Amino acid sequence: MAIIVHTDDPDLLLEKIYEAIDNKKGGKWTCTPDGRFTYGTLLWKNEAFFRPQIWVEEKQLRFGLIKRKDRKHISSKLYATFHTKMIELLLAQFDRDFRRVSATAGRAEPDSF
């Protein structure tokens, strides 16, 4: 259930995403002190997190879904909301910074749940 972004410069893209969120231009996304992303609406905030990872050789920026510690499972609704909102942010604001984005239907690196 990872998001995989194919880009020539994954470090720069991640930096731009952090900057947009810090400047309140990243939609409703917020960032935790350790660099994870959560969707900041009252309903979804801290229900799950995306942990970004840069895969240098593959030229990929990956977002792995992490469940909240007290959750046993991640529901399809939670998975769908987080993935669609992150992909929406990427397409709306960073479409010139990557070639392709995809979401896996099953667990993939760097997911942690």
C-alpha positions as CSV (number, residue, x, y, z in Angstrom):
1,M,0.0,0.0,0.0
2,A,2.9,2.3,-0.8
3,I,2.9,5.3,-3.1
4,I,5.8,5.2,-5.5
5,V,6.9,8.4,-7.3
6,H,9.3,8.1,-10.2
7,T,11.4,11.3,-10.4
8,D,14.9,12.4,-11.5
9,D,15.5,14.1,-8.2
10,P,13.7,12.5,-5.3
11,D,15.6,14.5,-2.7
12,L,14.4,17.8,-4.3
13,L,10.8,16.7,-4.6
14,L,10.7,15.6,-0.9
15,E,12.2,19.0,0.1
16,K,9.5,20.8,-2.0
17,I,6.8,18.8,-0.3
18,Y,8.1,19.6,3.2
19,E,8.4,23.3,2.2
20,A,4.8,23.4,0.9
21,I,3.4,21.9,4.1
22,D,5.5,24.2,6.3
23,N,4.2,27.2,4.4
24,K,0.6,26.0,4.7
25,K,0.4,25.3,0.9
26,G,0.3,21.6,1.2
27,G,-3.5,21.2,1.5
28,K,-4.5,19.7,4.8
29,W,-1.3,17.6,5.2
30,T,0.8,18.1,8.4
31,C,4.2,16.9,9.3
32,T,5.3,15.2,12.5
33,P,8.6,16.2,14.2
34,D,10.3,13.0,12.8
35,G,9.3,13.8,9.2
36,R,6.2,11.7,8.7
37,F,3.0,13.0,7.1
38,T,-0.5,12.8,8.3
39,Y,-3.7,14.1,6.8
40,G,-4.7,17.0,9.0
41,T,-8.5,17.0,9.0
42,L,-10.2,16.3,12.3
43,L,-11.5,13.0,11.1
44,W,-8.1,11.6,9.8
45,K,-5.3,13.4,11.7
46,N,-2.9,10.9,13.3
47,E,-5.0,7.9,12.2
48,A,-2.1,6.8,10.0
49,F,1.1,8.2,8.6
50,F,3.2,8.2,5.5
51,R,6.9,7.7,6.0
52,P,8.9,9.0,3.0
53,Q,11.9,7.1,1.7
54,I,14.3,7.9,-1.1
55,W,15.4,5.1,-3.3
56,V,18.4,6.6,-5.0
57,E,19.2,3.9,-7.6
58,E,15.6,3.5,-8.7
59,K,15.1,7.3,-8.7
60,Q,12.0,6.9,-6.6
61,L,10.4,8.7,-3.7
62,R,8.3,6.3,-1.8
63,F,5.7,6.9,0.9
64,G,5.1,3.9,3.2
65,L,1.9,3.8,5.2
66,I,2.3,3.4,8.9
67,K,-0.7,2.5,11.1
68,R,-1.3,4.2,14.4
69,K,0.2,2.0,17.2
70,D,-3.1,1.2,18.8
71,R,-4.7,0.1,15.5
72,K,-4.9,-3.6,14.6
73,H,-5.7,-3.0,11.0
74,I,-5.9,-0.3,8.4
75,S,-9.3,0.0,6.8
76,S,-9.8,0.3,3.1
77,K,-11.4,3.7,3.7
78,L,-8.3,4.9,5.6
79,Y,-6.0,3.5,3.0
80,A,-8.0,5.0,0.2
81,T,-8.3,8.5,1.8
82,F,-4.6,8.8,2.6
83,H,-3.5,7.6,-0.8
84,T,-5.9,9.7,-2.8
85,K,-5.1,12.8,-0.9
86,M,-1.3,12.4,-1.2
87,I,-1.6,11.6,-4.9
88,E,-3.9,14.6,-5.3
89,L,-1.3,16.9,-3.7
90,L,1.5,15.5,-5.9
91,L,-0.6,16.0,-9.1
92,A,-1.9,19.4,-8.2
93,Q,1.4,21.0,-7.0
94,F,4.3,18.9,-8.2
95,D,3.3,17.5,-11.5
96,R,6.4,18.9,-13.2
97,D,8.7,17.3,-10.7
98,F,8.0,13.6,-11.5
99,R,7.2,11.3,-14.4
100,R,4.8,8.8,-12.8
101,V,3.1,8.0,-9.5
102,S,1.5,4.8,-8.5
103,A,-0.1,3.2,-5.5
104,T,0.3,-0.4,-4.6
105,A,-2.8,-2.4,-3.7
106,G,-0.9,-4.6,-1.3
107,R,1.9,-4.1,1.2
108,A,5.1,-2.9,-0.3
109,E,8.4,-1.3,0.9
110,P,8.4,0.9,3.0
111,D,5.0,0.1,4.5
112,S,4.9,-0.7,8.2
113,F,1.7,-2.3,9.4
